[in-house]
Amino acid sequence: MKQKILCLVALQFLLNSFCLSLSSQKVMKVNDSLKNNCELLEVKAGGLRVVHKYEFGSYKVVSGKAGGTTTKTNSKLFSRFSESASTQKMTFVFTDNAIDTVQVDMFSQSKSQSKTTHSISFSRQGAQREANNETQQSLDSFVAVISKLNDTTAWQLIFLSEYDKNSQKNKLTRFLTDGKTEIEIREVNESDNGKQSLLWICHGFEFFLDEKPIAAVQTMIKQFVWLNKDLDQNMKLIMATACATLLLSPYGIHFSD
């Protein structure tokens, strides 16, 4: 009973810290060269939906469909190792004042391999056999295919997070590419007043082409998009779509107006 109370207190503390972080969070810190030469667009959520119809500037999500989550677990008889995988899909259509239309197909997948060990604990009630699961390897991937209608060139936004127990390292890979050009995506964990993000949640992401910041998106409340003024209209549409993708992805926090 005492342990349950302590767990509830710890959970309440985390929730309070999370809410405080949200309420105090304003605008994330972006690179000065982008900040001084950008279109700063405030994001409107468009009401409570499964797929939020985000809108900023002349850009907006006009429709969307969320697929179900598929989960599979594989454990061989008498083996201490087990594997699990889950997959989720989503599709949405994005436009620039109905002039250009883009379709985005999003795929999220998590795979892991765990090892089960058993131990014996002793208490007043006697000896108890306990099972402990430890992750050996994991791979979390998020891929979004961005396809502009009447254009054969497709862009892919890719997030990969790989963990290996032997190396005790978590390898992160984030980029946007059309097969020729690669744009690096960096996580932002600081607001413009210098405060760091609390808990595990980041403020948003910034896009870099050849070390030059060309766009950014704040995925927490309040949500904003930065687009470099020097981008041509086609590239602005691609970057705006990438920002909308991150807002709708597992890395965004979804709230209604």
C-alpha positions in Angstrom: 0.0 0.0 0.0 2.8 2.4 0.9 4.5 1.7 -2.4 1.3 2.5 -4.3 1.0 5.8 -2.5 4.6 6.7 -3.3 4.1 5.8 -7.0 1.0 8.0 -7.1 2.9 10.9 -5.5 5.7 10.5 -8.1 3.2 10.3 -11.0 1.4 13.5 -9.7 4.8 15.3 -9.5 5.6 14.3 -13.1 2.2 15.5 -14.3 2.5 18.8 -12.4 6.0 19.3 -13.9 4.7 18.6 -17.4 1.8 21.0 -17.0 4.1 23.7 -15.6 6.4 23.2 -18.6 3.5 23.6 -21.0 2.0 26.6 -19.3 5.4 28.4 -19.1 6.5 27.5 -22.6 6.4 30.4 -25.1 8.6 30.3 -28.2 11.5 28.0 -28.8 15.0 29.2 -29.6 15.8 29.2 -33.3 19.0 30.1 -35.1 19.5 33.9 -35.4 20.0 33.7 -39.2 16.6 32.1 -39.6 14.9 34.2 -37.0 16.0 37.4 -38.8 15.1 36.2 -42.3 11.9 34.2 -42.0 8.1 34.1 -42.2 6.9 33.3 -38.7 3.5 31.6 -38.9 1.3 30.8 -36.0 -0.3 27.3 -36.2 -4.1 26.8 -35.7 -5.1 23.3 -34.7 -8.5 23.4 -36.5 -10.5 21.6 -33.7 -10.4 18.2 -32.1 -10.1 15.5 -34.7 -8.2 12.2 -35.1 -6.1 14.0 -37.8 -5.9 17.7 -36.8 -6.5 20.1 -39.7 -3.5 22.3 -38.9 -3.4 25.6 -40.6 -0.6 28.3 -40.8 -0.3 31.1 -43.3 -1.5 30.0 -46.7 -0.9 26.3 -45.8 -3.4 23.8 -44.3 -4.3 20.2 -43.8 -7.5 19.6 -45.8 -8.1 16.0 -45.0 -6.6 13.0 -43.3 -7.1 9.4 -42.3 -5.5 7.5 -39.4 -5.0 3.8 -39.7 -5.1 1.3 -36.8 -2.2 0.0 -34.8 -0.9 -3.5 -35.5 1.0 -5.3 -32.8 2.8 -8.6 -33.0 4.7 -10.6 -30.4 6.9 -13.6 -31.1 8.3 -15.8 -28.3 9.7 -19.3 -28.9 9.0 -22.1 -26.5 11.7 -22.5 -23.8 13.5 -19.4 -25.1 14.4 -16.5 -22.8 14.2 -14.1 -25.7 11.1 -12.5 -27.2 10.4 -10.1 -30.1 7.6 -7.5 -30.4 6.7 -5.1 -33.2 4.0 -2.4 -33.6 3.0 -0.4 -36.7 0.8 2.6 -37.2 -0.2 4.4 -40.4 -1.6 7.8 -41.2 -2.3 9.7 -44.4 -3.1 13.4 -44.9 -3.5 15.9 -47.8 -1.9 19.3 -47.5 -2.3 22.4 -49.7 -1.0 25.9 -50.4 -4.2 28.0 -50.9 -5.4 25.1 -53.1 -2.8 26.0 -55.7 -0.5 23.0 -55.0 -1.5 19.8 -53.3 0.7 17.3 -51.4 -0.1 13.9 -50.1 1.8 12.5 -47.1 1.9 8.9 -46.1 3.2 8.4 -42.5 4.4 5.1 -41.0 5.5 4.6 -37.4 7.1 1.3 -36.3 8.6 0.0 -33.1 10.6 -3.2 -32.8 12.3 -4.6 -29.8 14.0 -7.8 -28.5 13.8 -8.6 -24.8 15.4 -11.1 -22.5 13.5 -12.6 -19.6 15.3 -13.6 -16.5 13.9 -15.1 -13.3 14.7 -14.4 -9.7 13.4 -15.4 -6.3 12.4 -12.8 -3.7 11.6 -13.5 0.0 9.0 -11.8 2.1 6.8 -12.6 5.1 4.5 -14.5 2.7 7.3 -16.7 1.6 9.4 -17.1 -1.5 8.2 -15.7 -4.8 9.4 -16.3 -8.3 9.6 -13.1 -10.3 10.2 -12.5 -14.1 12.2 -9.6 -15.3 12.2 -8.3 -18.9 15.3 -6.4 -20.1 15.4 -4.8 -23.6 18.4 -6.0 -25.6 17.8 -4.2 -28.8 15.2 -1.7 -30.1 14.5 0.2 -33.2 11.9 3.0 -33.4 11.3 4.4 -36.9 9.1 7.1 -38.4 8.9 7.6 -42.1 6.8 10.1 -44.0 6.6 10.0 -47.8 5.8 13.5 -49.2 4.4 13.4 -52.7 3.4 16.5 -54.6 0.7 15.9 -57.1 1.8 16.0 -60.8 5.4 15.7 -59.7 7.4 12.4 -59.8 9.9 13.5 -57.1 9.0 12.3 -53.6 10.6 13.5 -50.4 11.1 11.2 -47.4 11.2 12.5 -43.8 13.0 9.8 -41.7 13.5 9.5 -37.9 15.4 6.5 -36.5 16.2 5.7 -32.9 18.3 2.6 -32.4 19.3 1.1 -29.0 21.8 -1.7 -28.3 22.3 -3.0 -24.7 25.9 -4.0 -25.5 27.0 -0.5 -26.5 24.6 1.2 -24.0 24.0 3.9 -26.7 20.9 5.3 -28.3 21.7 6.3 -31.9 19.5 9.0 -33.4 19.1 9.7 -37.1 16.8 12.5 -38.5 16.7 13.9 -42.0 14.6 14.9 -45.0 15.7 13.9 -48.5 14.5 13.6 -52.1 17.4 11.2 -52.9 19.7 14.0 -54.1 19.4 16.7 -51.4 19.6 15.9 -47.7 18.3 18.2 -45.0 19.4 17.6 -41.4 16.7 17.8 -38.7 17.9 18.9 -35.2 15.9 18.7 -32.0 15.5 22.0 -30.1 15.3 21.7 -26.3 15.5 25.4 -25.3 13.1 28.3 -25.4 14.0 31.8 -26.5 14.3 32.9 -22.8 17.1 30.3 -22.2 15.0 27.7 -20.3 15.5 24.0 -21.1 12.7 21.6 -21.7 11.5 19.6 -18.7 11.1 15.8 -18.7 11.6 14.0 -22.0 9.7 16.5 -24.3 11.5 18.8 -26.8 10.2 22.2 -27.9 10.5 21.4 -31.6 12.8 20.9 -34.6 15.0 22.9 -36.9 15.9 22.1 -40.5 19.4 22.7 -41.9 20.6 22.6 -45.5 24.4 22.7 -45.7 24.5 24.0 -42.1 22.1 26.8 -43.0 18.8 26.9 -41.1 15.9 27.0 -43.6 12.9 26.1 -41.5 11.7 25.2 -38.0 8.6 24.0 -36.2 7.5 24.3 -32.6 5.6 21.1 -31.8 4.4 22.1 -28.3 1.9 24.8 -27.3 2.0 27.3 -28.6 2.8 26.0 -32.1 4.8 28.0 -34.7 6.4 27.5 -38.1 9.4 29.4 -39.4 10.1 29.4 -43.2 13.3 31.0 -44.6 12.3 33.9 -47.0 15.0 32.9 -49.5 13.3 29.6 -50.3 11.4 29.3 -53.6 7.7 28.5 -53.6 8.2 24.8 -54.2 10.8 24.4 -51.5 8.6 26.5 -49.1 5.8 24.0 -49.7 8.0 21.0 -49.1 9.3 22.5 -45.8 5.8 23.6 -44.7 4.6 20.0 -45.4 7.5 18.6 -43.4 6.6 20.9 -40.5 2.9 19.8 -40.7 4.1 16.2 -40.7 6.0 16.6 -37.5 3.0 18.3 -35.9 0.9 15.3 -36.7 3.6 12.7 -36.0 4.2 11.0 -32.6 6.7 13.8 -31.9 4.0 16.5 -31.8 1.6 17.2 -28.9 -1.9 17.5 -30.2 -4.3 20.0 -28.7 -7.4 21.6 -30.1 -8.1 25.3 -30.1 
